[in-house]
Amino acid sequence: MLASANIGKHCKDLMTLAKTGPGILTDEEMKELIALKEAITYAPHTVSAHKMEKFAELMVRSLEGKESNTPQ
């Protein structure tokens, strides 16, 4: 029980956004992102682990550089 008390602090220190490539997706990458999203939504058992990792990479890249709604 005591070991789990420090998980939040430990994870907080490890969570960083790694640069995975150029921030702007190409048209081909955007089409792949959309196709993977649809496949994961409607038939997740048909998507390989490699393709799910590719989806995560493309999703992160699509979000890089976008600002949040926090006040300045």
Contact map, one row per residue, 1 for C-alpha under 8 A:
111110000000000000000000000000000000000000000000000000000000000000000000
111111000000000000000000000000000000000000000000000000000000000000000000
111111100000000000000000000000000000000000000000000000000000000000000000
111111100000000000000000000000000000000000000000000000000000000000000000
111111110000000000000000000000000000000000000000000000000000000000000000
011111111100000000000000000000000000000000000000000000000000000000000000
001111111110000000000000000000000000000000000000000000000000000000000000
000011111111000000000000000000000000000000000000000000000000000000000000
000001111111100000000000000000000000000000000000000000000000000000000000
000001111111110000000000000000000000000000000000000000000000000000000000
000000111111111000000000000000000000000000000000000000000000000000000000
000000011111111000000000000000000000000000000000000000000000000000000000
000000001111111100000000000000000000000000000000000000000000000000000000
000000000111111100000000000000000000000000000000000000000000000000000000
000000000011111110000000000000000000000000000000000000000000000000000000
000000000000111111000000000000000000000000000000000000000000000000000000
000000000000001111100000000000000000000000000000000000000000000000000000
000000000000000111110000000000000000000000000000000000000000000000000000
000000000000000011111100000000000000000000000000000000000000100000000000
000000000000000001111100000000000000000000000000000000001001100000000000
000000000000000000111110000000000000000000000000000000000000100000000000
000000000000000000111111100000000000000000000000000000000000100000000000
000000000000000000001111100000000000000000000000000000000000111110000000
000000000000000000000111110000000000000000000000000000000000110000000000
000000000000000000000111111111000000000000000000000000000100110000000000
000000000000000000000001111111000000000000000000000000000000000000000000
000000000000000000000000111111100000000000000000000000000000000000000000
000000000000000000000000111111110000000000000000000000000000000000000000
000000000000000000000000111111111000000000000000000000000100000000000000
000000000000000000000000111111111100000000000000000000000100000000000000
000000000000000000000000001111111110000000000000000000000000000000000000
000000000000000000000000000111111111000000000000000000000000000000000000
000000000000000000000000000011111111100000000000000000100110000000000000
000000000000000000000000000001111111110000000000000000000000000000000000
000000000000000000000000000000111111111000000000000000000000000000000000
000000000000000000000000000000011111111100000010001100100000000000000000
000000000000000000000000000000001111111110000000000000100000000000000000
000000000000000000000000000000000111111111000000000000000000000000000000
000000000000000000000000000000000011111111110110000000000000000000000000
000000000000000000000000000000000001111111111110000000000000000000000000
000000000000000000000000000000000000111111110000000000000000000000000000
000000000000000000000000000000000000011111110000000000000000000000000000
000000000000000000000000000000000000001111111110000000000000000000000000
000000000000000000000000000000000000001111111110000000000000000000000000
000000000000000000000000000000000000000100111111000000000000000000000000
000000000000000000000000000000000000001100111111000000000000000000000000
000000000000000000000000000000000001001100111111101100000000000000000000
000000000000000000000000000000000000000000001111111100000000000000000000
000000000000000000000000000000000000000000000011111110000000000000000000
000000000000000000000000000000000000000000000001111111000000000000000000
000000000000000000000000000000000001000000000011111111100000000000000000
000000000000000000000000000000000001000000000011111111110000000000000000
000000000000000000000000000000000000000000000000111111111000000000000000
000000000000000000000000000000000000000000000000011111111100000000000000
000000000000000000000000000000001001100000000000001111111110000000000000
000000000000000000000000000000000000000000000000000111111111000000000000
000000000000000000010000000000000000000000000000000011111111100000000000
000000000000000000000000100011001000000000000000000001111111110000000000
000000000000000000000000000000001000000000000000000000111111111000000000
000000000000000000010000000000000000000000000000000000011111111100000000
000000000000000000111111100000000000000000000000000000001111111100000000
000000000000000000000011100000000000000000000000000000000111111100000000
000000000000000000000010000000000000000000000000000000000011111111000000
000000000000000000000010000000000000000000000000000000000001111111000000
000000000000000000000010000000000000000000000000000000000000001111100000
000000000000000000000000000000000000000000000000000000000000001111110000
000000000000000000000000000000000000000000000000000000000000000011111000
000000000000000000000000000000000000000000000000000000000000000001111100
000000000000000000000000000000000000000000000000000000000000000000111110
000000000000000000000000000000000000000000000000000000000000000000011111
000000000000000000000000000000000000000000000000000000000000000000001111
000000000000000000000000000000000000000000000000000000000000000000000111
